[in-house]
Structures are given as structure tokens and as C-alpha cells.
Amino acid sequence: MKQLLLATALIIVPVGAFTAFNLYPAGPSVAAATATPTTGLGDMSAFSGIVANVQTIAATGDLAAAKTRIKDFETAWDDQAATLRALDGNAWGTIDDAADAALGALRAGTPDAAAVSSTLIALQATLTSPVAAAAAPVAATLVSGIAVTDANGRALPCEVMLKAVALGLTTAKLSDADHAAFVDFQTKALERCNADDDQRADGFSAQALALVSK
């Protein structure tokens, strides 16, 4: 659930924001180390309220208005993503998956009312009772030697990967050919991230990062 701008991905940001960049190239042991204790996500009523409003609007048949309203959920969810993910990555990921499904249903070329309804119901239920227990740590999925999944096996947030890519471009000394390849991977990663396709976005970001970690 992201709407990034290319300029955002290319700007220089504080090095502290990219601690993860130094961790991603490591193997499964790093992914396992990122597991966080299950502490719960806290009060989800604000998110639930927005979804309930979207459901009310969708029930009238005005799916365009429902699509507009769910943007408020997406913005609020993304704004709190880092905090909520740290509290309980497994529960956060479960809700995020349900949210992506609802967003996808509303943003389809020709939204299907039944699909919209079912995905919103599922999102509401997940907000009420997300997965409480953290999944057992799993080996990280690697692309070009760079980890692209977390300890729960879910794709890393593509925004975080893109920030690491941006930092890599500011610190690396690349040949003309590698620089061109790097920018191509970065552009593709951004496109897929904007399409809420974290898995493919992370794959492109990993290939870019591999160029600067030679």
C-alpha cells in the first residue's frame, strides 16, 4: 500500500534510516534475528472505523467513492507501518495482506461488488483478530545474495528496500554500465512498489543493491 514518487526514491536521506541496508546482504541468520516479540498491535479501532465507513459506502453501490475513502485507510496504515511492524510483524503482515486484497478489489479496472464486499469483510475481521503469535523464523529468501523476506517469510516493505537503494547510489562508485543497470533496476523497483507488488519490487531492489555491494 504505497504511492511513492521517483524523486523520493532518489533523494539523499539520513544514513540512520538505512540501517537495514547493512543487514539485507546477510543470510538467513539475520532474518531470524529480526523476529520481534509478540506484543500486540494495540487499538485498531481507528482503522476499523474507516473500513466500516468504506463498507457502508460500497453497500450503496458507489464503488468509486469507496475507492476514494479507502485511501484514508491506506495513508494512515502506511504512516504507522514502521511502529506497528515493530510491535508484531506477523500480525501486521496479516492485516497488510488483507488490506492489499481490499485495495486491489476496489482498484480493479472494473471493480466487482462481491469481491469488494468479501475483501472488506475479511479486512475488518483481520483488524478485529489478527494473528497473535509470531510465526517461527524461516530462512530468508535471497535475490542476488540480498535478503528480500523477513523472519515470517513475508516480502520486506518495498519502501525500505528503495531507501536502501537510494543510499547505495549515493555511496557507490559504479562503472557506466553498472550505473545504467542500477538505475534500471531502481526504476523497475519503484514501478512495482507503486503497484503494491512488494515481492517483485524487492527483487529489483536486491539486484540494484548487489551491484553496489560487489
N, C-alpha and C positions, 0 to 999 in steps of 0.2 A: 504494500500500500504506500506507494511513494510517487511523488511528482517532482523530480529533480530538474535542474537546469544545467546545461553543459557548463556554463560559467561557474556554477557551484562546484562541479567536479574538478575543475581545473585550477581553482584558486589555491593559494598557499594558505594552509591552516596551521594552527599551533601544533607543534610536534607532539605534545601530550595527547592530542586527540587520536594519535595513530599508534598508540602502544601496541594495538593488535597487529600492526604491520610486522613487528618484530617477532610475533608469535606464530602467524599463519604458516610460514615455511616449515615449521616443525611438524613432526609426525603425530601419530595417534596419542602419544603420552600428553601432549599439550592439550589436545581436545578433551581428554579425560580430566585434566587439571582445571578446565574451565567450568566444570559442573558446579552448580551453586546449591546450597541447602534449600529445601522446600520451606518457604516461609509464608506462602500465600501471596496473592496479588492485592489484597486489601479490598476496599469498597469499589465495586464495579457499577454502582447504581447510575452514575452519570452516563456511562457508555450504554447501559441497558435502556436508559430513558430515551436516548437518541434513537436506538434501534426500534424501540416501541413506537416512536413517532414515525419512523420510516415505514414500519408495518402498517400504521394507520393510513398513511398517505397511499401506500401501494394498494391497500384494500379498496381504495376508491377507483383504482384503475389508472391513476395518473403516475405511471412509472417514471416519466421524465422528472417530475417533481421529487419522487422518491430517490431517484439517482442524484439529484442536486442535494437533497438533505443528507444522504449517507456520506457525502463528502465531509460533513462536520464530524462524523464519527471517525473517518479516516484521518483527518487532521489531528484530532485530539489523541487518537490511538498512537499515531506516529510521534507526536510530541512527547509522549510518556513512554515510548518503547524502551529506551535505554534503562530507565528506572524499573519498569515492570519486568523486563527480561532478567535483570539482576536479582529481583525478588524470587522469581520462579520461572526459569527458562522454559520448562516443559509446559506449564500451564499457559504461559504467554504464547508459546508456539501453537498450542492447540486452538486458542482463541484467534490468533493471527490467521491460521489456516481457514477457520470458519468465516472470518471477516473477508478474506480474499475471495472465498466462494460467493459470498453475498454481493461483493463489489463486482465480481465477474458476471453474475447473473443480471445485475442492473445495468451494466455497461456493455452488454452484448449488443450486436448490431440491431437485432430485433429481440428485445427482452421478452422472455416467456413468463407470464404471470405466475404460473405454477412453480417454476424454478425459483423465481424471486421469493415467493412465499415460503417455500421449503428451506431455502438457504437462510432467510431471515429468522425463521423459527429455530433453525439449528444454531445460528449465531447467538440468539437470545438464550437458548438452553446452555450453550457453552459458557456464556458470560455468568450464568447462574451457578453452574457447576463445572468449572474447568478441571482438567486433570490435576489432581492434587499432589501426587507423588512424582518426583523426578524419575525419569527413565534411567535404567542402568547405562553408564557411559559406554559408548561404542567407538570403534576406531574411526578416525576422521577419513572422509573421502578426499583424496588428493587430486589436483589437476596441475600438471607440470610441477609436481613436488610441493604445491601450496595447498593447505587445508581449506576446504570450501564448505565444511559442515561443522556443527558444534557437537558437544558431548551427547546430545539427544538425537543426533543423526539428521537434524534439520539444516537446510541451507543457511549460511551466515547472512545477516542483513546486508543486502547489496549496497546500501549507502555506506556502511562501514568499510566494505571492500573498496568502494570507489574512492573513499577518502585516503585509504592506504595507497591506492594507485596514484592519486594526485600528489601525495608526498613523494612517492617513488620517482615521479617525473621531475620533481624539483631538486632531487639529490643525486640522480643518476647521471653518468656520463655515457651516453649511448652513441653508437655509430649511426650514420644517417639511415641505414636500412633498419636497424633495430628501433630507432626513434619512430620511423614511419609505422612499423609493425605495432609498437607500443600504443601510439595514438589510435590506430585502427581498432585494437582490442579495447581500448578505453571507450571509444565511441560506441562500439557494439555493446559493451557492458552497460553503458548509460541507457541505451535504447531499450535493452531488456529489463533494466531496473525500472524504468518508467512504465513498462508494460507489466509490472508486478511479477516478473519472472526471475526470482532470486537465483534459482539454480543455474540457469544459463548465464545470467549476468555475472555471477560469481566465477563461472568457468572462464569467461573472457577476462575478468579482472585478474584471475590467477595467472593466466598466460601473460598478461602485461607485467605482473609482479615478477614472474620468472625471468623476464628479460633484464630486469634491474637487479636481480639477485645472483646473476651469473658470477 
